[in-house]
Amino acid sequence: MQLNEREREFLEYVCTELTYKEIADKICVSVRTVDSYRDGLFKKLSLKTRVGLVMYANRHGIVSFS
């Protein structure tokens, strides 16, 4: 599945301990926009939780946990 640049950036932040509000502040968007990114990725990747997003990012080399 191909992710656009903004989706990848959001996904990288999801893999941190930042809250969705803090992620919104970091990427200069509203919390509603962050919710939209999250929900869009849930649908696009057939996932249901933030943990699922983190696991996807790790499996596909978007982030790495050492």
PyMOL Python script that loads the backbone (N, CA, C, O; Angstrom):
from pymol import cmd

cmd.read_pdbstr("""\
ATOM      1  N   MET A   1       0.853  -1.182   0.000  1.00  0.00           N
ATOM      2  CA  MET A   1       0.000   0.000   0.000  1.00  0.00           C
ATOM      3  C   MET A   1       0.894   1.240   0.000  1.00  0.00           C
ATOM      4  O   MET A   1       1.803   1.354   0.823  1.00  0.00           O
ATOM      5  N   GLN A   2       0.640   2.149  -0.907  1.00  0.00           N
ATOM      6  CA  GLN A   2       1.432   3.365  -1.042  1.00  0.00           C
ATOM      7  C   GLN A   2       0.863   4.471  -0.154  1.00  0.00           C
ATOM      8  O   GLN A   2      -0.317   4.805  -0.258  1.00  0.00           O
ATOM      9  N   LEU A   3       1.687   5.030   0.706  1.00  0.00           N
ATOM     10  CA  LEU A   3       1.285   6.139   1.560  1.00  0.00           C
ATOM     11  C   LEU A   3       1.875   7.431   1.022  1.00  0.00           C
ATOM     12  O   LEU A   3       2.997   7.453   0.517  1.00  0.00           O
ATOM     13  N   ASN A   4       1.100   8.519   1.137  1.00  0.00           N
ATOM     14  CA  ASN A   4       1.651   9.803   0.704  1.00  0.00           C
ATOM     15  C   ASN A   4       2.552  10.365   1.804  1.00  0.00           C
ATOM     16  O   ASN A   4       2.613   9.821   2.907  1.00  0.00           O
ATOM     17  N   GLU A   5       3.236  11.434   1.500  1.00  0.00           N
ATOM     18  CA  GLU A   5       4.223  12.006   2.419  1.00  0.00           C
ATOM     19  C   GLU A   5       3.602  12.402   3.766  1.00  0.00           C
ATOM     20  O   GLU A   5       4.193  12.156   4.817  1.00  0.00           O
ATOM     21  N   ARG A   6       2.435  13.003   3.733  1.00  0.00           N
ATOM     22  CA  ARG A   6       1.771  13.446   4.966  1.00  0.00           C
ATOM     23  C   ARG A   6       1.344  12.249   5.813  1.00  0.00           C
ATOM     24  O   ARG A   6       1.466  12.286   7.038  1.00  0.00           O
ATOM     25  N   GLU A   7       0.844  11.188   5.177  1.00  0.00           N
ATOM     26  CA  GLU A   7       0.468   9.977   5.896  1.00  0.00           C
ATOM     27  C   GLU A   7       1.683   9.345   6.578  1.00  0.00           C
ATOM     28  O   GLU A   7       1.599   8.899   7.722  1.00  0.00           O
ATOM     29  N   ARG A   8       2.800   9.310   5.872  1.00  0.00           N
ATOM     30  CA  ARG A   8       4.029   8.749   6.456  1.00  0.00           C
ATOM     31  C   ARG A   8       4.495   9.595   7.639  1.00  0.00           C
ATOM     32  O   ARG A   8       4.881   9.058   8.677  1.00  0.00           O
ATOM     33  N   GLU A   9       4.459  10.916   7.482  1.00  0.00           N
ATOM     34  CA  GLU A   9       4.868  11.806   8.569  1.00  0.00           C
ATOM     35  C   GLU A   9       3.972  11.582   9.791  1.00  0.00           C
ATOM     36  O   GLU A   9       4.460  11.454  10.913  1.00  0.00           O
ATOM     37  N   PHE A  10       2.669  11.537   9.559  1.00  0.00           N
ATOM     38  CA  PHE A  10       1.733  11.295  10.657  1.00  0.00           C
ATOM     39  C   PHE A  10       2.009   9.952  11.318  1.00  0.00           C
ATOM     40  O   PHE A  10       2.019   9.847  12.544  1.00  0.00           O
ATOM     41  N   LEU A  11       2.234   8.933  10.506  1.00  0.00           N
ATOM     42  CA  LEU A  11       2.482   7.592  11.023  1.00  0.00           C
ATOM     43  C   LEU A  11       3.751   7.553  11.875  1.00  0.00           C
ATOM     44  O   LEU A  11       3.790   6.848  12.883  1.00  0.00           O
ATOM     45  N   GLU A  12       4.769   8.284  11.495  1.00  0.00           N
ATOM     46  CA  GLU A  12       5.994   8.354  12.299  1.00  0.00           C
ATOM     47  C   GLU A  12       5.700   8.947  13.678  1.00  0.00           C
ATOM     48  O   GLU A  12       6.210   8.459  14.686  1.00  0.00           O
ATOM     49  N   TYR A  13       4.877   9.999  13.721  1.00  0.00           N
ATOM     50  CA  TYR A  13       4.522  10.601  15.007  1.00  0.00           C
ATOM     51  C   TYR A  13       3.636   9.682  15.835  1.00  0.00           C
ATOM     52  O   TYR A  13       3.740   9.662  17.062  1.00  0.00           O
ATOM     53  N   VAL A  14       2.768   8.923  15.181  1.00  0.00           N
ATOM     54  CA  VAL A  14       1.904   7.982  15.892  1.00  0.00           C
ATOM     55  C   VAL A  14       2.745   6.978  16.677  1.00  0.00           C
ATOM     56  O   VAL A  14       2.316   6.481  17.718  1.00  0.00           O
ATOM     57  N   CYS A  15       3.923   6.687  16.182  1.00  0.00           N
ATOM     58  CA  CYS A  15       4.805   5.695  16.810  1.00  0.00           C
ATOM     59  C   CYS A  15       5.599   6.258  17.977  1.00  0.00           C
ATOM     60  O   CYS A  15       6.482   5.585  18.509  1.00  0.00           O
ATOM     61  N   THR A  16       5.298   7.465  18.373  1.00  0.00           N
ATOM     62  CA  THR A  16       5.936   8.075  19.536  1.00  0.00           C
ATOM     63  C   THR A  16       4.927   8.093  20.681  1.00  0.00           C
ATOM     64  O   THR A  16       3.805   7.608  20.541  1.00  0.00           O
ATOM     65  N   GLU A  17       5.332   8.644  21.788  1.00  0.00           N
ATOM     66  CA  GLU A  17       4.421   8.752  22.927  1.00  0.00           C
ATOM     67  C   GLU A  17       3.612  10.051  22.902  1.00  0.00           C
ATOM     68  O   GLU A  17       2.956  10.389  23.888  1.00  0.00           O
ATOM     69  N   LEU A  18       3.655  10.771  21.796  1.00  0.00           N
ATOM     70  CA  LEU A  18       2.881  12.008  21.689  1.00  0.00           C
ATOM     71  C   LEU A  18       1.392  11.707  21.629  1.00  0.00           C
ATOM     72  O   LEU A  18       0.971  10.701  21.057  1.00  0.00           O
ATOM     73  N   THR A  19       0.601  12.590  22.225  1.00  0.00           N
ATOM     74  CA  THR A  19      -0.856  12.487  22.100  1.00  0.00           C
ATOM     75  C   THR A  19      -1.247  13.007  20.716  1.00  0.00           C
ATOM     76  O   THR A  19      -0.441  13.623  20.018  1.00  0.00           O
ATOM     77  N   TYR A  20      -2.487  12.748  20.339  1.00  0.00           N
ATOM     78  CA  TYR A  20      -2.947  13.265  19.046  1.00  0.00           C
ATOM     79  C   TYR A  20      -2.929  14.792  19.045  1.00  0.00           C
ATOM     80  O   TYR A  20      -2.661  15.392  18.004  1.00  0.00           O
ATOM     81  N   LYS A  21      -3.202  15.427  20.160  1.00  0.00           N
ATOM     82  CA  LYS A  21      -3.132  16.892  20.265  1.00  0.00           C
ATOM     83  C   LYS A  21      -1.699  17.364  20.036  1.00  0.00           C
ATOM     84  O   LYS A  21      -1.473  18.339  19.319  1.00  0.00           O
ATOM     85  N   GLU A  22      -0.741  16.683  20.636  1.00  0.00           N
ATOM     86  CA  GLU A  22       0.666  17.059  20.462  1.00  0.00           C
ATOM     87  C   GLU A  22       1.113  16.828  19.012  1.00  0.00           C
ATOM     88  O   GLU A  22       1.884  17.616  18.465  1.00  0.00           O
ATOM     89  N   ILE A  23       0.636  15.766  18.406  1.00  0.00           N
ATOM     90  CA  ILE A  23       0.955  15.519  16.992  1.00  0.00           C
ATOM     91  C   ILE A  23       0.386  16.651  16.138  1.00  0.00           C
ATOM     92  O   ILE A  23       1.058  17.154  15.237  1.00  0.00           O
ATOM     93  N   ALA A  24      -0.837  17.044  16.419  1.00  0.00           N
ATOM     94  CA  ALA A  24      -1.465  18.142  15.668  1.00  0.00           C
ATOM     95  C   ALA A  24      -0.619  19.412  15.772  1.00  0.00           C
ATOM     96  O   ALA A  24      -0.399  20.100  14.775  1.00  0.00           O
ATOM     97  N   ASP A  25      -0.151  19.714  16.972  1.00  0.00           N
ATOM     98  CA  ASP A  25       0.692  20.900  17.173  1.00  0.00           C
ATOM     99  C   ASP A  25       2.004  20.784  16.387  1.00  0.00           C
ATOM    100  O   ASP A  25       2.455  21.757  15.784  1.00  0.00           O
ATOM    101  N   LYS A  26       2.611  19.600  16.396  1.00  0.00           N
ATOM    102  CA  LYS A  26       3.889  19.389  15.695  1.00  0.00           C
ATOM    103  C   LYS A  26       3.760  19.605  14.191  1.00  0.00           C
ATOM    104  O   LYS A  26       4.648  20.185  13.565  1.00  0.00           O
ATOM    105  N   ILE A  27       2.645  19.135  13.608  1.00  0.00           N
ATOM    106  CA  ILE A  27       2.509  19.233  12.149  1.00  0.00           C
ATOM    107  C   ILE A  27       1.605  20.392  11.724  1.00  0.00           C
ATOM    108  O   ILE A  27       1.216  20.509  10.562  1.00  0.00           O
ATOM    109  N   CYS A  28       1.284  21.246  12.703  1.00  0.00           N
ATOM    110  CA  CYS A  28       0.551  22.496  12.456  1.00  0.00           C
ATOM    111  C   CYS A  28      -0.807  22.281  11.789  1.00  0.00           C
ATOM    112  O   CYS A  28      -1.145  22.939  10.805  1.00  0.00           O
ATOM    113  N   VAL A  29      -1.572  21.353  12.345  1.00  0.00           N
ATOM    114  CA  VAL A  29      -2.949  21.125  11.888  1.00  0.00           C
ATOM    115  C   VAL A  29      -3.832  21.014  13.122  1.00  0.00           C
ATOM    116  O   VAL A  29      -3.338  20.967  14.249  1.00  0.00           O
ATOM    117  N   SER A  30      -5.136  20.972  12.902  1.00  0.00           N
ATOM    118  CA  SER A  30      -6.064  20.826  14.021  1.00  0.00           C
ATOM    119  C   SER A  30      -6.142  19.366  14.458  1.00  0.00           C
ATOM    120  O   SER A  30      -5.743  18.460  13.726  1.00  0.00           O
ATOM    121  N   VAL A  31      -6.656  19.160  15.651  1.00  0.00           N
ATOM    122  CA  VAL A  31      -6.854  17.806  16.161  1.00  0.00           C
ATOM    123  C   VAL A  31      -7.852  17.069  15.266  1.00  0.00           C
ATOM    124  O   VAL A  31      -7.719  15.863  15.060  1.00  0.00           O
ATOM    125  N   ARG A  32      -8.838  17.771  14.738  1.00  0.00           N
ATOM    126  CA  ARG A  32      -9.806  17.140  13.823  1.00  0.00           C
ATOM    127  C   ARG A  32      -9.119  16.634  12.564  1.00  0.00           C
ATOM    128  O   ARG A  32      -9.485  15.581  12.041  1.00  0.00           O
ATOM    129  N   THR A  33      -8.139  17.363  12.074  1.00  0.00           N
ATOM    130  CA  THR A  33      -7.391  16.913  10.894  1.00  0.00           C
ATOM    131  C   THR A  33      -6.589  15.666  11.238  1.00  0.00           C
ATOM    132  O   THR A  33      -6.522  14.733  10.437  1.00  0.00           O
ATOM    133  N   VAL A  34      -5.981  15.638  12.415  1.00  0.00           N
ATOM    134  CA  VAL A  34      -5.250  14.456  12.865  1.00  0.00           C
ATOM    135  C   VAL A  34      -6.203  13.265  12.965  1.00  0.00           C
ATOM    136  O   VAL A  34      -5.862  12.154  12.558  1.00  0.00           O
ATOM    137  N   ASP A  35      -7.400  13.501  13.509  1.00  0.00           N
ATOM    138  CA  ASP A  35      -8.401  12.431  13.579  1.00  0.00           C
ATOM    139  C   ASP A  35      -8.741  11.917  12.184  1.00  0.00           C
ATOM    140  O   ASP A  35      -8.942  10.720  11.983  1.00  0.00           O
ATOM    141  N   SER A  36      -8.803  12.825  11.239  1.00  0.00           N
ATOM    142  CA  SER A  36      -9.094  12.451   9.854  1.00  0.00           C
ATOM    143  C   SER A  36      -7.956  11.621   9.258  1.00  0.00           C
ATOM    144  O   SER A  36      -8.203  10.628   8.576  1.00  0.00           O
ATOM    145  N   TYR A  37      -6.718  12.024   9.514  1.00  0.00           N
ATOM    146  CA  TYR A  37      -5.559  11.234   9.052  1.00  0.00           C
ATOM    147  C   TYR A  37      -5.612   9.824   9.642  1.00  0.00           C
ATOM    148  O   TYR A  37      -5.442   8.831   8.935  1.00  0.00           O
ATOM    149  N   ARG A  38      -5.853   9.761  10.959  1.00  0.00           N
ATOM    150  CA  ARG A  38      -5.918   8.474  11.650  1.00  0.00           C
ATOM    151  C   ARG A  38      -7.021   7.588  11.070  1.00  0.00           C
ATOM    152  O   ARG A  38      -6.785   6.425  10.745  1.00  0.00           O
ATOM    153  N   ASP A  39      -8.211   8.141  10.946  1.00  0.00           N
ATOM    154  CA  ASP A  39      -9.335   7.356  10.438  1.00  0.00           C
ATOM    155  C   ASP A  39      -9.110   6.926   8.995  1.00  0.00           C
ATOM    156  O   ASP A  39      -9.491   5.825   8.600  1.00  0.00           O
ATOM    157  N   GLY A  40      -8.483   7.812   8.204  1.00  0.00           N
ATOM    158  CA  GLY A  40      -8.171   7.467   6.818  1.00  0.00           C
ATOM    159  C   GLY A  40      -7.185   6.317   6.731  1.00  0.00           C
ATOM    160  O   GLY A  40      -7.333   5.423   5.898  1.00  0.00           O
ATOM    161  N   LEU A  41      -6.179   6.341   7.594  1.00  0.00           N
ATOM    162  CA  LEU A  41      -5.204   5.241   7.608  1.00  0.00           C
ATOM    163  C   LEU A  41      -5.831   3.946   8.123  1.00  0.00           C
ATOM    164  O   LEU A  41      -5.529   2.866   7.615  1.00  0.00           O
ATOM    165  N   PHE A  42      -6.702   4.052   9.128  1.00  0.00           N
ATOM    166  CA  PHE A  42      -7.400   2.861   9.603  1.00  0.00           C
ATOM    167  C   PHE A  42      -8.119   2.187   8.436  1.00  0.00           C
ATOM    168  O   PHE A  42      -8.027   0.974   8.248  1.00  0.00           O
ATOM    169  N   LYS A  43      -8.827   2.985   7.668  1.00  0.00           N
ATOM    170  CA  LYS A  43      -9.602   2.450   6.543  1.00  0.00           C
ATOM    171  C   LYS A  43      -8.683   1.942   5.431  1.00  0.00           C
ATOM    172  O   LYS A  43      -8.855   0.828   4.935  1.00  0.00           O
ATOM    173  N   LYS A  44      -7.714   2.760   5.046  1.00  0.00           N
ATOM    174  CA  LYS A  44      -6.808   2.427   3.948  1.00  0.00           C
ATOM    175  C   LYS A  44      -6.016   1.149   4.229  1.00  0.00           C
ATOM    176  O   LYS A  44      -5.778   0.346   3.328  1.00  0.00           O
ATOM    177  N   LEU A  45      -5.610   0.972   5.492  1.00  0.00           N
ATOM    178  CA  LEU A  45      -4.750  -0.156   5.854  1.00  0.00           C
ATOM    179  C   LEU A  45      -5.517  -1.299   6.530  1.00  0.00           C
ATOM    180  O   LEU A  45      -4.925  -2.297   6.940  1.00  0.00           O
ATOM    181  N   SER A  46      -6.829  -1.141   6.639  1.00  0.00           N
ATOM    182  CA  SER A  46      -7.687  -2.143   7.302  1.00  0.00           C
ATOM    183  C   SER A  46      -7.218  -2.427   8.728  1.00  0.00           C
ATOM    184  O   SER A  46      -7.051  -3.580   9.125  1.00  0.00           O
ATOM    185  N   LEU A  47      -7.011  -1.355   9.487  1.00  0.00           N
ATOM    186  CA  LEU A  47      -6.579  -1.455  10.874  1.00  0.00           C
ATOM    187  C   LEU A  47      -7.632  -0.837  11.779  1.00  0.00           C
ATOM    188  O   LEU A  47      -8.521  -0.121  11.316  1.00  0.00           O
ATOM    189  N   LYS A  48      -7.524  -1.121  13.081  1.00  0.00           N
ATOM    190  CA  LYS A  48      -8.541  -0.637  14.014  1.00  0.00           C
ATOM    191  C   LYS A  48      -7.999   0.208  15.163  1.00  0.00           C
ATOM    192  O   LYS A  48      -8.756   0.941  15.798  1.00  0.00           O
ATOM    193  N   THR A  49      -6.697   0.115  15.437  1.00  0.00           N
ATOM    194  CA  THR A  49      -6.159   0.791  16.620  1.00  0.00           C
ATOM    195  C   THR A  49      -4.825   1.475  16.317  1.00  0.00           C
ATOM    196  O   THR A  49      -4.200   1.238  15.284  1.00  0.00           O
ATOM    197  N   ARG A  50      -4.413   2.329  17.254  1.00  0.00           N
ATOM    198  CA  ARG A  50      -3.107   2.981  17.141  1.00  0.00           C
ATOM    199  C   ARG A  50      -1.999   1.936  17.195  1.00  0.00           C
ATOM    200  O   ARG A  50      -0.993   2.060  16.497  1.00  0.00           O
ATOM    201  N   VAL A  51      -2.177   0.923  18.008  1.00  0.00           N
ATOM    202  CA  VAL A  51      -1.187  -0.157  18.080  1.00  0.00           C
ATOM    203  C   VAL A  51      -1.038  -0.817  16.700  1.00  0.00           C
ATOM    204  O   VAL A  51       0.072  -1.138  16.276  1.00  0.00           O
ATOM    205  N   GLY A  52      -2.154  -1.011  16.015  1.00  0.00           N
ATOM    206  CA  GLY A  52      -2.102  -1.574  14.669  1.00  0.00           C
ATOM    207  C   GLY A  52      -1.303  -0.690  13.725  1.00  0.00           C
ATOM    208  O   GLY A  52      -0.545  -1.192  12.895  1.00  0.00           O
ATOM    209  N   LEU A  53      -1.468   0.626  13.845  1.00  0.00           N
ATOM    210  CA  LEU A  53      -0.698   1.556  13.014  1.00  0.00           C
ATOM    211  C   LEU A  53       0.796   1.435  13.314  1.00  0.00           C
ATOM    212  O   LEU A  53       1.620   1.438  12.399  1.00  0.00           O
ATOM    213  N   VAL A  54       1.139   1.330  14.586  1.00  0.00           N
ATOM    214  CA  VAL A  54       2.543   1.202  14.984  1.00  0.00           C
ATOM    215  C   VAL A  54       3.129  -0.101  14.434  1.00  0.00           C
ATOM    216  O   VAL A  54       4.242  -0.116  13.909  1.00  0.00           O
ATOM    217  N   MET A  55       2.379  -1.179  14.557  1.00  0.00           N
ATOM    218  CA  MET A  55       2.855  -2.465  14.041  1.00  0.00           C
ATOM    219  C   MET A  55       3.042  -2.409  12.526  1.00  0.00           C
ATOM    220  O   MET A  55       4.020  -2.946  12.005  1.00  0.00           O
ATOM    221  N   TYR A  56       2.123  -1.770  11.821  1.00  0.00           N
ATOM    222  CA  TYR A  56       2.234  -1.612  10.369  1.00  0.00           C
ATOM    223  C   TYR A  56       3.509  -0.826  10.036  1.00  0.00           C
ATOM    224  O   TYR A  56       4.283  -1.230   9.168  1.00  0.00           O
ATOM    225  N   ALA A  57       3.720   0.294  10.729  1.00  0.00           N
ATOM    226  CA  ALA A  57       4.892   1.138  10.470  1.00  0.00           C
ATOM    227  C   ALA A  57       6.184   0.364  10.699  1.00  0.00           C
ATOM    228  O   ALA A  57       7.136   0.509   9.933  1.00  0.00           O
ATOM    229  N   ASN A  58       6.224  -0.440  11.727  1.00  0.00           N
ATOM    230  CA  ASN A  58       7.413  -1.234  12.019  1.00  0.00           C
ATOM    231  C   ASN A  58       7.634  -2.304  10.946  1.00  0.00           C
ATOM    232  O   ASN A  58       8.748  -2.457  10.446  1.00  0.00           O
ATOM    233  N   ARG A  59       6.596  -3.032  10.598  1.00  0.00           N
ATOM    234  CA  ARG A  59       6.703  -4.100   9.597  1.00  0.00           C
ATOM    235  C   ARG A  59       7.137  -3.580   8.229  1.00  0.00           C
ATOM    236  O   ARG A  59       7.829  -4.276   7.486  1.00  0.00           O
ATOM    237  N   HIS A  60       6.725  -2.345   7.899  1.00  0.00           N
ATOM    238  CA  HIS A  60       7.014  -1.807   6.575  1.00  0.00           C
ATOM    239  C   HIS A  60       8.192  -0.833   6.553  1.00  0.00           C
ATOM    240  O   HIS A  60       8.383  -0.099   5.583  1.00  0.00           O
ATOM    241  N   GLY A  61       8.981  -0.834   7.632  1.00  0.00           N
ATOM    242  CA  GLY A  61      10.208  -0.042   7.653  1.00  0.00           C
ATOM    243  C   GLY A  61      10.028   1.456   7.751  1.00  0.00           C
ATOM    244  O   GLY A  61      10.961   2.209   7.472  1.00  0.00           O
ATOM    245  N   ILE A  62       8.847   1.902   8.141  1.00  0.00           N
ATOM    246  CA  ILE A  62       8.615   3.346   8.304  1.00  0.00           C
ATOM    247  C   ILE A  62       9.288   3.826   9.578  1.00  0.00           C
ATOM    248  O   ILE A  62       9.826   4.932   9.632  1.00  0.00           O
ATOM    249  N   VAL A  63       9.251   2.985  10.599  1.00  0.00           N
ATOM    250  CA  VAL A  63       9.975   3.228  11.848  1.00  0.00           C
ATOM    251  C   VAL A  63      10.677   1.941  12.229  1.00  0.00           C
ATOM    252  O   VAL A  63      10.341   0.860  11.747  1.00  0.00           O
ATOM    253  N   SER A  64      11.647   2.080  13.093  1.00  0.00           N
ATOM    254  CA  SER A  64      12.394   0.904  13.555  1.00  0.00           C
ATOM    255  C   SER A  64      12.560   1.006  15.057  1.00  0.00           C
ATOM    256  O   SER A  64      12.923   2.059  15.580  1.00  0.00           O
ATOM    257  N   PHE A  65      12.293  -0.086  15.747  1.00  0.00           N
ATOM    258  CA  PHE A  65      12.462  -0.108  17.192  1.00  0.00           C
ATOM    259  C   PHE A  65      13.662  -0.978  17.509  1.00  0.00           C
ATOM    260  O   PHE A  65      13.684  -2.168  17.193  1.00  0.00           O
ATOM    261  N   SER A  66      14.663  -0.371  18.138  1.00  0.00           N
ATOM    262  CA  SER A  66      15.886  -1.118  18.462  1.00  0.00           C
ATOM    263  C   SER A  66      15.957  -1.428  19.927  1.00  0.00           C
ATOM    264  O   SER A  66      16.917  -2.051  20.381  1.00  0.00           O
TER     265      SER A  66
END
""", "prot")
cmd.dss("prot")
cmd.show_as("cartoon", "prot")
cmd.util.cbc("prot")
cmd.orient("prot")
